[in-house]
Amino acid sequence: MIFTPQWLVDFMVRLARPHRARCRVLEPACADAPFLHAFAEAFGRHHELLGVEIDADRLRLARHRLPEATFLEEDFLLWEPQSCPERSEWEGFDIIIGNPPYGIIGDASHYPLHVLKERKSLYRRRTSTWHGKYNIYGAFIEKAVRLLAPDGRLVFVVPASWLVLDDFRKLRRFLAESGRLKVFYLSKVFPRRQISVVVLVLERGGEGIELIEATDTRWLARDVYHGEMIRFESAEWLALEREGIPLGECFSIHFFAARSPEVKQHPAVSSTPSEDLVPVLTGRNLHAGWIDYDTCYSGLWLPRERAVELRAFYGFSHLVVAHTKGTRVVCAVDQRCYPWREEFHLVPKREGLNLYHIMEYLHSEPIQRGLRTLYRDFVPHLTATMLAGIPWPKSLVD
């Protein structure tokens, strides 16, 4: 449980200013109802206030804090509003505001929300935007949007990852079709949490998108939005895109994150070094312009000639690009054809490409600066889509 700083609660409540004399206001996963309480303090306790919370202990605190509101002990993603006893006919909420849970549901060894694993299939059946390694906050966004009145407004603080990750492409299309989006980028605001967040505002009945920095600088304003990645686009980067071609048109981009069992179960892999074996490389071996072939961070060794049994492209020189060094490009040419346990591997789609020229270009300041501008700290790693979209001069291809 991560509590929302009071200044952020107040900022979001201002964005949720009521547009009629008496609004129906919902706070999903409300805990002790900080948003409903702040809303009532700012705009009056005469509004119809409803909180939904799965934790009975937190709910008792919410009822004590705001006795004027109605609170339901329910799993928001499974709750249906028709069950609310105060209303015989469902009309939708005017305002939905809050800080939904974050996390991927999976095994306890990898994912924080393992306690909800048995409910995952139920959530998926009720969610049209669930895709890939879906973070549960995406399901909360979709459910909340579906509960809005025709002129309702959603105000959520959520991780920035939905702006760019492929796992959220269905959610972005859904939001584009649901109303007008305003996205306030705040970066890291939760104490002791390395997670970049945005405040998402969706207004039913409108269309288009705005991307706004916390300084109130508007980086993006469009009347038409179709669900594409949401980026901090600069004039310099857009010019590069117009004049170049995407990296993905000339390279097949393979992401290999071989799980430990896959490598360890290979019959030729050894945990003991010898003269006829080479290290299985990881991201720690990869540096800008060079590869450390000597240090074995993986603790595993393999005959070099058998690396192709892990992946075919380990059998020839190719460009290797780091995955976990932030949204910057760190790459090198693997001339020795060693086995790898992770990272992006770029295989040319045409002959005659100079891998070293491309490596130098990807390390150039315009590209590094452009990526820092586009993606800030939305996610802690480069994605294949980001990499494939990097524009590069046609002269490097001809």
N, C-alpha and C positions, 0 to 999 in steps of 0.2 A: 504494500500500500504506500503510495507516494502522495503526500498532501500538497495541494496547490497553494503557492504563496499568495498572501492576501492582496498584494498589489495586482497580481494577475487576475484573481477573482474579480476585483473591482473593475479592471479594464474590460473584461468580458461582459460583465453586467452592463456597463455603459453601451457596449455594442448590441446588447439585447433589449434596449429601451422599448417599452411596450408601445404598440401602435393602435391600441384601442383602450377604452376605459377599464375593462376587466378582461384580462388575458388568462388563458389556460397555459400554465408554465410547468414543464417537466424537467426534473434532473435525474437522468439514469445513473445507476451505480452511485448513488448519492452519498454513501457513507454517513457522515453527520450533517449533510446538507449545507455545505458552505455557500453554494451558489444560490439556492433558494433563500437562505437567510440574508445574503447580501442583496438579492433582488427585492425582498420584502422591505429591507431597510431603506433601499433607494427609491422604490416606487410604490410602497404601500402594501399592507397585509390583506387588502381586499381582493387581490387576485386569487385565482384558483390555482393553488400550489400543490404539486404532486411529486413525491420522491419514490423511486423504486430502488431497493437495495437487497442483496442476497445475504448479507451479514446481519444477523439479529442483534448482536451487541452494538454495532454501529447505528443500527436503526433506532435502538432505544435512546441513544444520544441525540439523534436527529429529532425524535418526537419531543424530547425535553427542551431542545433548543428552539424549536419552531412549532408550538402546539397548534397554530392556526392551519398548518399544512396537513395533507393526507399522505400517509406513508404506507407502502406495500412491501411486504417481505417476499420478493420474487426474483427470479433470474430474468433480468431484462431481456435477454435474447430469446427467451421462451415465453415471456409474458405477452398476453393479448389484452389490449386496452378495454375490450368489451367487458372484461371481468371487473372493471372499476364500478363500485356500487353507486357512486354519486351521479352517474350519467346513464340514461337509458338508451340514448342514441349517440353513436360515435361521430364526432365532427373533426377531430384532429387537434393537435396542440398548436397554439400560436407561437410559443417559444420553447425550444428545447436547449438546455445549456448544461455544460458540465465538463468533467475530465474523466473520460471512460478508461477502463483498464487497458494496459498494454501488455503484449506478450504473445508468443507462439505456443499453441497447445501441442504437446508431444511428450516424449519419454522424459522421465525425471533426470536422466543423465545429461540431457541437452537443453531442455526447455523449462521455463519457470512455471508455466501454467499446467503442469502435469496433473494437478488435482481435478482438472476439468476434462481430462482425456475421454472419459466415458460419455461426456455430452457433446463431443466434437461432431459426431455424425448428425446429431439433432440440429446443431448450429448450421452445419453445411446445408441441410435440407431446407432451412428457412432463409438462406442467404444466396442471392443470385450472383454476387460479386466475389465469392470465395474462390481463390485461385492460388496455386502453389503453396509456399510457406506463408499462409495468410496470418497476419497479426490480428488478434481479436478486436483491436480498436476499429479495424475496417468494418467488421460486422456490426459494431455499435453505430458507426456512422450510417451504414445502409438502413438499419432498423429505425434509427431516429428520423432520417429523411422520410421514410415511409409513414411515420406517425405525424408528420407536419400537416397543418391545415393548408389549404390552397394558397394562402398568403403568409404562411408561417416562416419562422426564421430559426435556423440551427446555429448555435455558437459552441464549438468544441475546441479544447486544446488537445492536440494529438502530435505524435512524432511526425517529423518532416518527411519520413521515408516514403509515404504514399505519393509524394510529388514526382518521384523518379523511378521507383522500382517496378519491374515488370509484373511482380505479384499483385500490384494494385491497378493494372491497366483497366480491368473491368470496373473497378470502383471509380476511376477517373471518368470513364465513359458514362457511368450511371450518374455521377454528380453533374456532368456536363448537360445531361438530359433533364436534370431535376430542377435547375434554377440558376441564379447568378451566384458566382463564387467570389468571395473575397478571402485572400490568404495573407495573414499577417505573420511574417517571419520573425521569430524571437531568438533563435539559436538556443543556447543551453541556459535554462532558467531554474531547473530543479536542483537544489543543493545536493552535492555528492552523487549526481547522476550525469553520466556522459551521454546525454541524449538531446538532440536538437529538436525543437518543437515549433509548431505553428499554431496560430488560432485560425480555425476554419469557420467562416461564416457563409452559410448558404441561405439565400432568400428565394423562396418559392415565387413563381410568377415572372421571374426575370431570366436573363440569359447573358452569357459572357463571363469574363474573368478579370480579376485584378490581383496582382501580386505586390504586396506592400511591405517594405522593410519597417522595422520597429521605429526608425527615425521618421516615419511617415513619408518616405520616398517611394513613389510608385515606379516599379520596374517593368510592369507589364499591365496593359489595359486593352482588352479586346472585347468587342461586342459578340464575337463568335468564338466558341471553344468546343472542341470535339473530343477532349479526353487525352490529348497528348501530354508528354512530360511537361511539368511546370518548372521553368528555369529562370535564373537571373540573366537575361540575354543582354549582351553589350553590343554596341555598333561594330566594334572590332571583330567580335566572334561571328556575327551575322554576315559580315563581309567575307570572312574566311570561308563560311559555308557556301556563299554564293559563288565564290571563285574556285573552290576546290571540289573534291569528291569525297564521299564518306569512306573511311578506312575499310568498312565492311564490304565495300564493293570489290576490293582487290585482295582481301584476305578472308579465309575461313577462320573464325575465332572459336577455339575450343577451350572450354573451361574444365580443367582436370583437378578435382579435389578428391583424389583417391583416398577412400577411407582406410584407416589402418588395417582392418581385416583383409581388404582386397590386396594390399601390398604384402602384408605379412604371410598371407596364405599362398603367395606365389612360391612354387617349389624351389626356385633358385635364389630366393631372398634369404639373407643371413643376417643375424644380429652380431656376428663376429667379423671384423675386417680381415682381409687377406690381400695379397698382391694381385690376384686375378679378379678382384671385385672393385666396384666404384661406389661412392655414396649415392643413396637416393636423396635427391635435392628437395629442399623446401623453399618457402619464400624468404627465409633468413639467408639463403645462399645468393639471392638475387639482389644486385645493386645497380645503380644507374651506370650503364655502359660496361659492366663486367660481372662475371659470375665466380663465386668462390667454389671451386671444384674440390677443394681439399677437406673442408670441415663437414663432418657428418652430423647435422642437427637432428636428422630423423632417427638415428641409431640403427639404420638399415643399410645393407649393401647388396649389390646385384651385379652380375656380369654385364658389362656395357652392351655387348652384342645382343643381350636378351631384353633390353629395355623396350624394344618394339612389341614385346608380348604384353606389356602394359598398355601402350598406345602406339599406333603405327607411326605417328609423326615424331616419335622419339628417335627414329632411324635416320633423320637427316637434319641439317642445320635449319634453324628457324628462330623467329623472334619470340622471346618469352617476356610477358608483361605481368607485373605484380598485381595481385588482387587486394591485398590487405594493407596498403600503405596510404590510405586516404584516397581522396578523389584527385590524385595526381598520377602522372605516368612515370613509372620506374621500369625500365626494360633493358634487355641485353640480348645479344645473339648467342645462342647456344651452338658453338661450333663442334663441341666434342660429342654431342648427342648422348647426354647422360639421362638416366631415368629421373622423373620428377614425381612428387607426391601431390602437387597442387599448382596453382597459378594459371594464367591465360597463355595459350600457345597459338601463335598466328602462323597459318600456313598459306603461302601465296596461291592465288587463283590463276595467276598468269606468270609466264617466264620473264626473266630480265629485271626483276625488282631488286634494287640494291638495299639489302636489309640494314646496312650500316648508315646509309643516308636517311632511311626512314627512322631508325633509332635516334639519330641526332635531331631530326625534325621533331619527334615526339617529346624530346627533352628540352626543346627550345622554349624560351620565355613566353612568346605569344600563346603557345599551346598550354603551358602550365598555368599562366595567368588566366587564360580563358576558362579552364576547368575550375579553377578556384572561384572565379566569378559566377559561373553557371550553377554550380552545385554546392557551393559553400561547404557546410558540414552536415548536409541533409542525411547522409549515410557515411559510415566509417570506412567504406571501401569503394573501389571502382567496380562498375558493372559492365557486363558484355555490351549492353546497349549503349552506355556512355562511350565505351571504347570504339565500337563500330561507327558511331556518329562523328568521330573526330574528323574534321576536314583536313585534307592535305593537298598540296599543289599538284596539278596534273603533270607538271614537269618531272616529278619524282616517279611517275608511272611510265611516261613516254620513253 
